[in-house]
Amino acid sequence: MSLETTTVIADYRTRIIDGLQYDSYAFYGQGPNWRLLGGGVMGLVIPEGGGVDVLYQNHLDEETIVHAHGLTPPSTLDGVPYLSAVPLFPNRTAHYEYGLDGSRNNGTYFIHSHYGFQSGNGLVAPVFVEGVAPSYPLAGELQTAEDIFVILEDVCPAASEEFLAKHVGAKRRPGLPEESGQLGDCSSWATFLELAVGFNETNGEPPVSCPGVDAATGSDVVYKAFLANGATNKAPVFVLQQDPLPEYIVLHVINACGMTNMRVDLPFAATVTAVDGQLVQPYQASQFWVSVAQRVDLLVDVNAVLSSVPVTNGVKWFAATSYTESTVASVPAPLVVVLQGSLDNTTRAAITNVIRSTTVVTGMMTAVQERELRAFSPLQPSAQQPAVTFTAKLTGDNGFRGINYESYRLPPTEPLPFQPNPNPFLVQYGDWVEIAIENNNPDGHPMHLHGHNFQVLSIDGEAFSGAVRDVVLVPGGCHNVTIGFSADNPGIWAFHCHLEFHLAAGMLTTVEYIPGNLATVMPPAVDATSVQVGERCTACSGGSCQQTTVATNQCVAYYSCSQQQQLYMLAKPSGVTGNFVGLLYHDNQCTQAAWSSDLAATAATTAPAIAVRCTSSARR
């Protein structure tokens, strides 16, 4: 650590929302990069050209782990329980330090807990990585603009009355923990168990597939309140601009909700300059959808809109109002920007009444807007490079059996001991990877890939050079989206639905790297003396994994990749075809060789044919 290290603390808090108390979580911070941002929220600011240098402290009486959503760290620092590292136990710290690629990691991001239901209960904070590509046509405007951050949250979940009525008398599915040991405010855990009642993974309804699946018209989870920067529409946050007015304002909208997609409405057209921290070709819109975990940057030309904004008691103002996705009545979560005039309590109340008296029904989020976005810097696979393709069918209900009819849960919604994913998408470094996401489910699903930026390549079979993102919504009711990305960040990476209760139910799989040409991917292997005998590692063989202890007769190679270090003893995994370069143990020596059945037979007679993976930060 250094003087540049910023401390971020996970702790409890009591929120007062419209006069009611809610037990919740919060991030607090101190240090050079923990700052008060425009809009009145605290967050992490990373200077242009800088990197992440954060000491996380857990002041909770339960485990936590922090994920920097949208950034591309080494996989051991990605903040996913047991996939990346062991969760951070109470009264413990973890130092995360890594560089950022300035060509793909500038813009609007956020940190959030990736453990249980902590994120949906407030353990979130914005992250802003400064800098913009000089070649972008609006680079000058973005660099001089006033930045205002809008953090959207939904508070206090419960299973909907419609869902409960539909499943009266259903029995709780066996195998799930009875309680989380976590904060139970507004029954997040009870809501999860109620949703589990409705879907029996072993003896439930047969898989439903398209055609014939209609899009949902609502959600099985409802919320008591919807917030913009911690406030509801009854007492919204007002942001006062100073004289002289800035020429430009950028609204950085982060949908940190657990289950609610939102539509941001403005009284004028703004310019969309980036989504999920990635620049897009400038796009004009007065309404813009953000699904759960998506972000959007909206550039406002203040001089151009000053004459058309609302005026109340001589005060010129506008609201960035985020409306909940609904086919009945959308709930507004506004943030008010005052451009000119003196704001008193009477005027504040009058403006609030104008916003609350407006009736809006957004309908359900679709892919119409997504089709119109175009990447400013498309991801370009080699013309000679065939794509490695996978299909992710979105199936089941409420996340159970949610990807290709399988569930893969992580603790705490799956009891320990941790089990690796039995059905990963296996890639090699340097591959161009495409995932066809086919929604056989009524719900729309915001699908998030860790550790990579991907590009939207097609929607419902229509190919185009879409936006570069890390979350894409696949609308419910037999729609499909294909994404593509370069496999350039080795490790084990989560790919999941970002709806909080769906992730908890196991709507999750992994993208996992297997060795291709090791000489071009990682530094050369060194001998087994680099490994301490007796280290505990996760060992996989024949598709199953278990804890093992490194022994003197095991063939282990040691690599360093960026700032993550991994130990490998490699055999060809079950189901892998084609070339596979591994390490052969024979005559007390380790040699690199292409896998073959003959070599496998030789290895089986001389040493255990297993694969071992550990992390340098927490070998176990």
N, C-alpha and C positions, 0 to 999 in steps of 0.2 A: 504494500500500500504506500501511498505518497500523500503529499499535501493536496493533490488534485482529486483524491478519492472522496466521493460523495456517499454519505450514509443514508440509507432508506430503511425505515423501521416499520414493520407490520405490527399493528396494535389494535385494541378494541376502542370503540367510541360509542357514545349515545347520540343519535341524531334526533333533532326536533324538526318534524316536518308537519306544517300546518297545525302546530300545537300538540301533536302526538309524538311520543317517544318511541324510537326504534333502536334496539340493540344492533350494532353494526361493526364493521371493520374499517380501518383506514390505514393509508400510508402516511407517515410523517418523515421529514427529511432534514438534513443539515449538510452543509458543505457547498463547494463552489458551483455545482450544477443543479442544486435544488432551488428553484426560483418561483416567485409569484408571476404568473402568466396573465396576459390580457384576458379579461373575463372573470378575474378574481379567483382562479384556481391555482393550486401549487402543483408543480410538476418538474420533470427532469429535462434539462436543456443540454444538448451536446453540441459544442461549438463546431463550426464547419471544419472538416479535416480531423476532428477528434475521434475518440473512441469511448466505449463504455468502461467506466472505472467506478464500480459501485460496491459498497459493503452493505449487504442485507443483514438486518438484525431481526430476529423473531422474538417479539415481546408477548406473543400469545401463549396460552397454555396448551397449545395443540400444534401439530406440524403445519408447515406451510412450504410453498416453493413458488418462486416468482418467475414468470415468463415475460420476456420483452417482445411483445406481439409485433410481428412484421420485420423485426431485425434478423440478421443472418449470422448468429454467433457460431462458434464450434458447438457440436451437438451436446457435449458434456455440460455446457453452460446455457442450455436452452430452457431450463426450468420446467420440466415435465416429470412428475414423480416416477422414479425408477427407470423410465426410458432414458432420461438424461442423468439423473443423480438421485441419491437418497434425499427425501424431503428434509427441510431444515427443522430440526427439533427445537422445542422451547428453549429460550435463553442461549441460542447458538447463533453464530454468524457465518456468512459465506461471502467471499470476495470474488466478484465477477469482473474480469478485465479482458477486453478484446477490442481489436480494431474494427472499423467499419469501412466498407467499400463505398466511397463517396459517389460512385456512379449509380448506386442503387439503394442507398440507405439514407437519403435526405428526406425530410418532410415530417409527416404526422403519424405518430405511433402511440402506443400506450403500454404500460406494464400492468399486469394483473396476476393474481394468484391463479395457479393451475391445480389447486387442491380442493376437492370437495366443492362446496357451494360458497366459498369465501369471496370469489370474484363478484358473483351476483348479489352479495351482501355488502358491497362497497369497497373491496380491496383492489382498487384500480387507481391509476394516476396517468396523466398524459405524459408523453415523451415527444420532444421536438428536436429533430436533428437539423441544425441550421445549414443553409447553403442551397443553391439552385444552379442548374446547368446554365452557363453563360449563353449557350446557343438557343435557349428556350425563348420564343418570341416575346414573352411577357416577363423575362428575367428582371429587368429594371424595375417594373412595377412591384413585383413580389419582394425584391430586396428592400424597397423603401416603405412597404405597406405596414400599417398597424396590425398586429396579430391579435386576434381574439379567439379563444378556445371555448368550444361548447361540448361539454361532457354529458352524454345522455345516459340515464339509468332508469330501470324499473325496480320498484320497491315492494316487498312483501307479497310473495307468490302464494297461490293456492290452486288446487285442481278446480276446474270450472264445474258449475252445477250440472251442465250438460254431460260432462264426462262422468261425474259421480252417478248421475241418474242412469247412465248407460251401463254401468258396471256394478249395480247394486247386487250384493251377495257374492261378488267375486272373492276368491281366496288369494291371500298374499302369496306371491311367487316365492318358493323356497330358495335359499342360497344367498340372499342379500343380507348384509348386516342389519340388525334391528335398529341401531342408532349409530350416529357418526362420532359421538364424543365431541362434537363441535357446537358452536353457537347455533341455537335453534330458532333464531328470530324469524317470526312469521312462518315457521314450519317448513323451511326449505327441504329438510330431510323427510318430514312427513308427506310433503307434496310428492317427492320422488317415489316414496313407497306406495302412495296411492296410484301414481301412474303405472308402477310396476304391477299392481293388482290387475290392471287391464290387459296385460299381455303376458301369457305364460310361454316362456321360451321353449319349453320341452313339449308341451301338449296344446299349444295355442292354435289359432286359426292357421290354415295352410297359407303359404306365401301368396300374396296378391301381386299380379304383374300387369303391365300394360299390354294392350289398350284396355280401357274400361275403368281407370282410376280417375276420379274427379278431384279437382283441386279443393283443398279445404277452404272454408269461409270464415274460420276463426281458429283459436288456439285452445288446447286442453288446459292451459295454465293462464290464470288471470292475475292481475296485480292491483294493489291498492293505490299506488301513486307512480307518477312518471316525472322525472326530474331533468332539468337542464341546469348544470352547475349547482346541484344540490337543492334546487327550489322548484316548486310546482307552479302551475298557472295562477294559483291564488295569491302568490307573493313572489313574482318572478325577479330574477336578477336584472338590474339596470346597469349598463356600462356607459359611463359619461365620457364623451370625447372632449379633449382639451382644445382650446383656441390657440393657435390656428388649427383647423381641421386637417387631418391627414388626407392626402390625395387619394389614397387607396386603403382599404381594409381587407384583410383575409380572414374569413371565418373558417377555423379549423374544427370541423365537426367530427366527433368520435362517438360512435354508437357502442357504449359499454354496457348495454342492457344484457340481461340474462336470456330473454326469449322474445323481445319485441323489436321488429323491424320498424323503422321510422321514415317519414317523408318530411324533408326540410322545405318549408315554404317561405318565400320572400315576396315583398310587394313589388318587386322589380326583377329583371333578369340580371343574374350575376354570371361570372365566367368560371366554369369548373376548370381548374388548372392541374389538379392531381387527385387521384384516388388511391387509398392505401399507401400513401407516401410516394407514389410513382406518377410522374408527369404524364398528362394526356394532351392530345391536341386540344387547344382551347375550345370549350363547348358552352354555349349559352343556355341557361335554364333559370326559371324562377321557382321550380320545384325539383327536388332531387332526392331520390331514395338512398338510404343507407341501411343495409341489413345489419343484423347483430355482428359486431366486431369490424365492420367496414368503417373507413374514414373518407372524408371528402374535404377538399380545400376550395372555397368559393371566394373569388376575387371581386370586390365591390369597388366600382369607380365612384367615389363619393361626390365629386362635382357633377357627374352625369345624372345621379339619382336625387340630388338635394332638392330639386324643384318638384319632385313627384312623390316624396315620402309623406306619410300622414303628419298632420299638425294638430296637436291638442293643447289648448290654452297657450298657444304661442310656442310650444315646444315641437321641434322637428325630430322625428324618431322613426325607427323601423324595428320590427321584430323578426328575428330568425326563429320561426315557430316550427318545432318538430312535432308532427302528428303521428299518433300510433296507428299502426296498420289495423284497419277495421272495415267491415262491411255494414256496420250498424251506426256507430258514432265514434269518431276518432277523438282522442284526448290530446289537447295541446300541451306541449312543454316548451314555453317561449323563453328566449333571452332577448332583452330589449336594449337597443343601441340608441342613445340620445345624441343627436348630431348638433343641435342648436337649441338654446333656450335654457331657462332656469327651472329646474325640476323641484317641485314641492310635493308634499304628501297628497294634496288634492289632485294634482296632475298625474301623479303616479297611480292613484286609484282609478282615475278616468281612463288612462291608457290600459291598465290591467282589465278593466271592464270591457273595453273594445275588443281585446283579444279573446276574452272568455265568452263573449256573446256571439262570436263567429262559429257557425256550425259547419263542420267539414266531415266528409266521409271519404277516406282515401281509397277504399278497396284494398285488395291484397297486392303485395309487391310482385311485380312480374319482371320479365327480362327485356321489356321494350326499351328502357333507357340504356341498359347494358349493350344492346346491339348498336347503339349510336356512338359509343365511346371508341376512340382510337388511340393507341399508344403513341407517345412521342418518340420513344426509343424502343422499337419492337425487339423481342428476343429472337435471335437469328440462329437457327440450326444450320449446320453445314449442308450444302446442297447434296453432298454424297452420303450424308449420314441418315440411315434409316431410323425411324422412330421406334423406340421401345414402348409398347402400348399395353395399357391395362384398362379394365372395365370396373367401375365402382357402381354397382346398382344400389340405389337407396331404397331400402325395403323395411319390413316390419312396421312397428308403430311406436311413437314416442321415443325413438332411439333404440329400442330393444330389437335385436337381430337387424340392425340398421344398415349395415354395408354387406352386400352379397349374402344376405340372410344369416349373418354372423354377428355376435356381440363380442367386443373386447373391452373390458373395463379395467381401470387402474384404481389402486387404493385412493381414497377410502371406500368407494362404492363397491369394490371387490376386495374380499379379505386377503390378507397376507397368508402365505408367501406369494410374492410377485411372480407372475408367469409371463415370459416373453410372448409376443404375438405369434400365434401359430399360422397366420395367413398374411404375411407381409407382401408388399410389392418390392421385389428385389431388383436393384439397378446396379450398374457399374459407373464408376467415375468417368465423366466425359459423355455419357449417354444423353441423347435428346429423348425426353420422356413425355409421353402423352397419356392422359387419363381421361377416358370417356365416362362422364358421370351421368347415369341414367336414373331419373327419379321415378320409381314405381310406387310412390308414396303420396298421399294427399297433401302433406305439409311441404312448404318450401324449406330448403336447407341451405344455410350459409356454410359452405365447405372451406376449411382453412388448412393450408399446408405450411408446416413449420420449416424454417431454415432455408427457404427458397422464395424467389419471386416467380410467379407463373404468368403466362399470357393467355387470355381468353381467345381460343382459336375458332370456335364455332358454337352456335346456339341452335338447337333443333335442326341440325344438319346444314345450316347456312354458315359457310366459312367466311371469316373476315379477320383483319388484324386488330383484334380488340385490345382492351386495356390490359396493362400489366398490374397484377394485384397479388394479395395473399389470401383474400377471401372472395368467393364468388357465390351468389345466390343461385341455386338451381330450383326454379319454381315447381310447386307441387302439381300433380296431375299429368304425368307422362311427358315431361319436358326433359331435355338433356343439354349438357354443356360439356365441351371438350377443352381441356387446358393443356398447355405444354410448358416444359421448363428444362433447363440444363442441369444435369446432375453434376454439380460442381462444389458440393459441400458435404464431404463424407460423414457418415454417421447413421444414427437411427432417428427418424423424424416422424412426428405425429401428423396424421391426415385425418381430420375429423369434422363433424358438424359442430358449429360453435354455439348452437342453442344449448343452454346450460344443462337442462335436464336430459337432453338427447345424448350429450357427451357422457354424462353420469351413467346413462343406461348402456353405454358401450357402442355408440355410433362413432367408432374410431378404428382406424387401421394404421399401419406404419409403412413408410418408405425406408428401406434398409439397403445400405451399400454392401455389395460383396466385391472381393478383389477382382479386378480385371488385370491389366498390365501393372503390377505393383511398382515396377521401376519408374513408371511415369506418374503414378499417383502419390506415392509416399517415398520418403528417403529409404535407402537400402536397409534391409534387416541386419541386425547384429545378433550375436550368438545368445544362447539361452542364459548366459551368466548375467545378463541385464535384468533378469527377473529374480525376485527374491523367493526362495523356496518357502512354501507355507502361506503365500498370499491367497486370499479367498477370492475366487472369480466366479462368474456365471459361465457354465460350460454347456454347449449344445451339441447334441449328437442324434442323428436320425429324426430330427424334427422336435425333440423334446430337450428341455434345459433343466439344469440343476446346479446347485452350488458345489464347487469343487475346490480342492487345494492344489496349488501348483507343486508338482513333484519334480525330482531331478531328471526323470526319464521322459519328461514331456517336452515336446518341440514347441517352443514359444518364441515369437519374434516381437521386437519392440520397435514401435514407430513413433514419430512426432509429427503431428499435422497441425499447423498454426499453433495455437496454444493448448490444444487438447492432445493428450497422449493416450494411446490405446495399446493393449496387449492382445495379440492374436496367436492362436494355434489353429490352423485352418485345415478343414477337410471339406469336401464338396457337400453343400447342404442338400437336403432332400428336395427333389423337384427342379434342381438347376440343370439346365442343358447348355451345351456349347462349351467354349473354352473356359477354364477356371484355373487360375494360377494359385497354387498354395504352397505349403511347406511340407516337405517329406522328412520324417525322422528315420534314419537308418544308420546303423553302425555308429551310434552315439554322435551323429552329426545331423545338422539341419541344412537342407538344401532346397532351393526354390525350384519348382517344377510344375509343368502343366498337369492337371489332374487326368488320370486315366484309370480304367478299371484294374489294369495290371498294377499300377502304383498303389492304388487303394488296397489291393490284396496284400501287397508287400508291407504297406504301412500297418495294416491290421494285425500282422503277425509280429510286428516289432514295437509298436507303441500305440497308445489309445488314439483312435481317430476321432478327435473332437475339436470343437472350436471354442476358444476362450476369449472373453472380452471383459476388460476392466477399464476403469477411468483412473487417471492419475490423481484427481482431486479427492476421490473417495473409493479407493480399491476395496473390494469386499468379496 
